[in-house]
Amino acid sequence: MKKVLLISTNALGDTYLTCAAFNSIKNHFEKVSIDIVSTESAKFILSEVGFDHLFLLKKKSFSEMHNMITQVRKTKYDFVFNFFPGQMNSSIFKLSNAVEKIGFTNFIRKKSWHNDDDALIIKSQPKEKRVWHPSDNYLHRISMSLKAAGIDGEVKKHVFNFDNIKENKYDVALHLFSFDENRKISNDSILEIVKELCVKQNQNVFLFGSEKEIIGLKELKNIKNLKLEVSPDIKKLVNNIKKSKLFVGVDSFPLHIADAHNIKTLGIFYYPNENSVFQNMENKYIFRVNDNKVNSGELVNFIKEKKLIDGI
C-alpha cells in the first residue's frame, strides 16, 4: 500500500484546493492511504473528504509544529506533497522523511506570493525545472506536482459530492469575510451591502461567517429578508451556495465552492489574480476594489448593469 501525505496549514482556500488532489491520488493507486496535515479550523472541511488520518494544528506555534513533525516522521510516506508555499508548510515538508517530496517551498514571508514565479521542488529530480507562473490557475500547482509523481488526470475543484438536502433557495449567497487584510470587507461596508440588497432591493440573502466574524455585526439580526448563519456545516454551506441565484464573495474558500459548481458568481477582488482563482470563468464577474471599503450603491449598480439577478 502506498502512503501519501498532503500538507496545508495555510488559509482555508488553500486547504480546499489541496483537497482537490484527493480523488486523483485515490484513483491512481490500487491501494493507498492518504493523510493530511492542516489546522483545527479546517476540520469541518477535511472530515468530509475521506482522509485516512488528520494531523491538525490547534494553533501555529513552534512547539505545536515540533510535535507535528515528530508525529509525521513516525510514518515513512512514499510521497509528501506541498502545493502552496508558507513557512509552516515548508518546514513540515522539508523535515518529513518521505521517500519522495514534491512541492513548493518558501521560508520568507511574502506579502503576496501569488505575484511571483514559483519553482517546483522534486527530491528525486533536484535539477528538474518546472515553474508555476502567476498567469496559471492555482490548480496547475496541484497537477504539476502530481504529474511529477507520475499521477495523471485532470484535477477538478469538485471536492464534495453531497446529495441535495432541503435548504431554502436564496437570491444571493453572501460571504465578505477574510483573515487577509487585503481581502476582507469593513464591517460598515458589509452592513451597507446587506441593507442595500435586503431592504432596498428586497432580495432574500444568505450571509454566513464564523462566530468571531459576525459577533461585531449585531445590527444584522433585525434586517428583513436576511438569513444569518454562523459557521454552517460544510453540507449546508455547499447546498445553500448551489441553490442561490448569485454568489457574492471576496477571494476566500467559498468562492472555490461556487466555482466548482459553476454558480453565477460576483467576486470582489483586490488582487488582479482572478484567472488563478477561478477554474472556469464562465458566469464569473469581477468587482475590483482598492481597499476594504466597498460602496454598496456601486456594487448594486454593477449587478444591475450585468443583469446578474432578475428584479434588480
C-alpha positions in Angstrom: 0.0 0.0 0.0 1.2 3.5 -0.9 1.3 6.1 1.8 0.7 9.7 0.8 0.8 12.9 2.9 -0.6 16.3 1.9 0.4 19.5 3.8 -1.8 22.5 4.0 -1.7 24.7 7.1 -2.4 28.0 5.2 -5.8 29.6 4.7 -9.0 27.6 4.2 -8.9 28.4 0.5 -5.5 26.7 0.0 -6.7 23.7 2.1 -9.9 23.3 0.0 -7.8 23.4 -3.2 -5.3 20.9 -1.7 -8.3 18.5 -1.2 -8.8 18.6 -4.9 -5.8 16.3 -5.2 -7.5 13.6 -3.1 -9.5 11.9 -5.9 -6.7 11.9 -8.4 -4.4 10.2 -5.9 -7.1 7.8 -4.8 -7.9 6.7 -8.3 -4.3 6.3 -9.4 -3.1 3.8 -6.9 -4.7 0.3 -6.4 -4.2 0.6 -2.6 -3.3 4.0 -1.0 -3.6 5.7 2.4 -3.9 9.5 2.2 -3.3 11.7 5.3 -3.2 15.4 5.6 -1.5 18.0 7.9 -3.7 21.0 8.4 -5.3 23.2 11.1 -8.2 22.6 13.5 -10.2 25.3 11.8 -10.2 23.2 8.6 -11.6 20.1 10.3 -15.2 20.8 9.1 -14.0 20.5 5.5 -11.5 17.7 5.9 -13.7 15.4 7.8 -16.0 15.0 4.7 -13.3 14.3 2.2 -12.2 10.8 3.2 -8.7 11.1 4.5 -7.3 8.2 6.5 -5.8 10.4 9.1 -5.9 14.1 10.0 -3.0 15.8 11.7 -4.5 19.0 13.0 -2.7 22.0 14.5 -4.7 23.8 17.2 -2.5 26.9 16.9 0.5 27.8 14.8 3.4 27.7 17.3 6.9 26.4 17.4 6.1 23.7 20.0 3.0 22.5 18.1 4.9 22.4 14.8 7.7 20.4 16.5 5.2 17.9 17.9 3.6 17.7 14.4 6.9 17.0 12.7 7.6 14.3 15.3 4.3 12.6 14.5 4.7 12.9 10.8 8.2 11.4 10.9 6.9 8.2 12.6 5.4 7.2 9.2 7.7 6.9 6.3 5.5 8.2 3.5 6.0 7.2 -0.1 5.0 10.7 -1.2 4.6 14.1 0.6 3.0 17.0 -1.4 3.0 20.7 -0.5 1.1 22.6 -3.2 1.2 26.0 -1.6 4.2 27.8 0.0 4.3 29.0 3.5 6.7 29.0 6.4 5.0 26.2 8.4 4.1 24.2 5.3 7.6 24.4 4.1 9.1 23.4 7.4 7.0 20.3 7.8 7.6 19.4 4.1 11.4 19.7 4.4 11.6 17.8 7.7 9.4 14.9 6.8 11.2 11.7 5.9 9.2 10.7 2.8 10.8 8.7 0.0 9.7 11.4 -2.5 9.0 15.1 -1.7 7.2 17.2 -4.3 6.0 20.8 -3.7 6.6 24.5 -3.4 8.6 26.0 -0.5 9.1 29.4 0.9 10.6 30.3 4.3 10.5 34.0 3.9 7.1 35.6 4.5 5.8 37.4 1.4 3.0 39.9 1.1 1.6 38.2 -2.0 3.4 35.1 -3.0 1.0 34.6 -6.0 2.6 37.5 -7.8 5.9 35.6 -8.3 7.0 32.7 -10.4 7.3 29.6 -8.1 9.7 26.7 -8.8 8.5 23.1 -8.0 10.9 21.2 -5.8 11.3 17.5 -6.5 13.5 15.5 -4.2 14.4 12.8 -6.7 14.9 15.3 -9.5 16.8 18.3 -8.0 17.8 19.7 -11.4 14.3 19.5 -12.9 12.9 22.9 -13.7 9.1 23.2 -13.5 7.7 26.6 -12.8 4.2 27.9 -11.8 3.5 31.3 -13.2 1.1 33.9 -11.7 -0.9 33.7 -15.0 -1.6 30.0 -14.3 -4.5 28.7 -12.3 -3.9 27.5 -8.7 -5.0 24.0 -9.8 -1.9 23.9 -12.0 0.2 23.8 -8.9 -1.5 20.6 -8.0 -1.5 19.0 -11.4 2.2 19.9 -11.9 3.1 18.2 -8.6 1.0 15.1 -9.2 2.4 14.7 -12.8 5.9 14.8 -11.3 4.9 11.8 -9.2 3.5 10.0 -12.3 -0.1 10.7 -11.4 -2.0 11.9 -14.4 -5.6 13.0 -14.8 -7.4 16.4 -14.7 -7.6 18.0 -11.2 -11.0 19.5 -10.5 -12.5 21.5 -7.7 -15.3 19.0 -7.0 -14.1 18.0 -3.6 -17.6 17.0 -2.3 -20.5 15.1 -3.8 -23.3 15.7 -1.4 -26.8 14.8 -2.2 -29.0 17.8 -2.2 -30.6 18.4 1.2 -33.6 20.5 1.8 -32.4 24.1 2.1 -34.2 27.4 1.3 -33.4 28.9 -2.1 -31.9 32.4 -1.8 -31.5 35.2 -4.3 -27.9 35.9 -3.0 -25.4 33.9 -1.0 -23.0 36.4 0.5 -19.6 35.9 2.1 -17.5 39.0 2.8 -15.1 37.8 5.5 -11.4 37.0 5.3 -8.4 36.9 7.6 -6.4 38.7 4.9 -6.5 42.5 5.4 -6.3 42.9 1.6 -9.4 40.7 1.0 -11.7 41.4 3.9 -14.5 44.0 3.7 -15.0 46.5 6.5 -18.0 46.0 8.9 -19.5 49.3 7.8 -19.4 48.2 4.2 -20.9 44.8 5.0 -23.8 46.4 6.8 -24.4 48.8 3.8 -24.3 46.0 1.3 -26.7 43.8 3.3 -29.2 46.7 3.8 -29.0 47.6 0.1 -29.7 44.1 -1.0 -32.2 43.0 1.6 -34.1 46.3 2.3 -33.8 48.5 -0.8 -33.7 45.7 -3.4 -36.0 43.3 -1.4 -33.7 40.3 -2.1 -33.5 37.1 0.1 -29.9 36.9 1.3 -28.0 34.1 2.9 -25.0 35.6 4.8 -22.5 33.3 6.5 -19.3 33.6 8.5 -17.6 32.4 11.7 -18.8 33.5 15.2 -15.8 35.7 15.5 -16.5 37.4 12.2 -20.2 38.0 12.8 -20.1 38.9 16.5 -19.2 42.6 15.7 -22.3 42.9 13.4 -25.1 42.9 15.9 -27.2 45.2 13.7 -27.7 42.4 11.2 -30.1 40.5 13.4 -33.1 42.8 12.7 -32.7 43.2 8.9 -35.6 41.7 6.9 -35.0 39.2 4.2 -31.7 38.2 5.8 -30.8 34.7 6.9 -27.7 34.9 9.0 -25.8 31.6 9.5 -22.9 31.3 12.0 -20.4 28.6 11.0 -22.7 26.4 8.9 -21.5 22.8 8.4 -20.0 22.1 5.1 -23.1 20.3 3.7 -25.4 23.2 4.4 -22.8 25.7 3.1 -22.3 23.9 -0.2 -26.1 23.3 -0.8 -27.0 26.9 0.1 -24.4 28.2 -2.4 -25.6 25.8 -5.0 -29.3 26.8 -4.5 -28.6 30.6 -4.7 -29.2 32.6 -7.9 -26.0 34.5 -7.3 -22.9 34.1 -5.0 -21.2 37.3 -4.0 -17.9 36.9 -2.1 -14.3 38.0 -1.5 -11.4 35.9 -2.6 -11.7 33.1 0.1 -12.6 29.4 0.1 -16.4 29.6 -0.5 -15.5 31.3 -3.8 -13.9 28.0 -4.9 -17.1 26.1 -4.0 -19.2 28.4 -6.2 -16.6 27.9 -9.0 -16.7 24.1 -8.6 -20.4 24.1 -9.2 -20.4 26.8 -11.9 -22.7 29.1 -9.9 -23.1 32.6 -11.2 -20.5 34.5 -9.1 -19.6 38.1 -8.4 -16.1 38.1 -7.0 -14.8 41.1 -5.1 -11.1 41.3 -5.8 -8.3 43.4 -4.5 -5.5 41.5 -6.3 -5.7 41.1 -10.1 -5.5 37.3 -9.8 -9.0 36.1 -10.7 -7.7 33.8 -13.5 -5.6 32.0 -11.0 -8.6 31.6 -8.6 -11.4 30.6 -11.0 -11.1 27.3 -12.8 -14.0 28.3 -15.1 -14.5 32.0 -16.0 -18.0 31.3 -17.4 -20.6 33.0 -15.3 -17.9 34.8 -13.3 -17.9 38.6 -12.8 -15.2 40.8 -11.1 -15.8 43.8 -9.0 -12.4 45.5 -8.4 -11.7 47.3 -5.2 -8.6 49.3 -3.9 -9.2 48.8 -0.2 -11.6 47.2 2.3 -14.3 49.8 1.8 -17.0 48.8 -0.8 -19.6 51.3 -2.0 -22.9 49.3 -1.8 -24.6 51.5 -4.4 -21.8 50.9 -6.9 -21.9 47.2 -6.2 -25.7 47.0 -6.8 -25.3 49.2 -9.9 -22.8 46.6 -11.2 -25.3 43.8 -10.5 -27.9 45.8 -12.4 -25.6 46.5 -15.4 -24.6 42.9 -15.7 -28.2 41.7 -15.2 -27.0 39.2 -12.6 -30.3 39.0 -10.7 -33.9 39.4 -12.1 -35.6 42.2 -10.2 -32.5 44.4 -9.5 
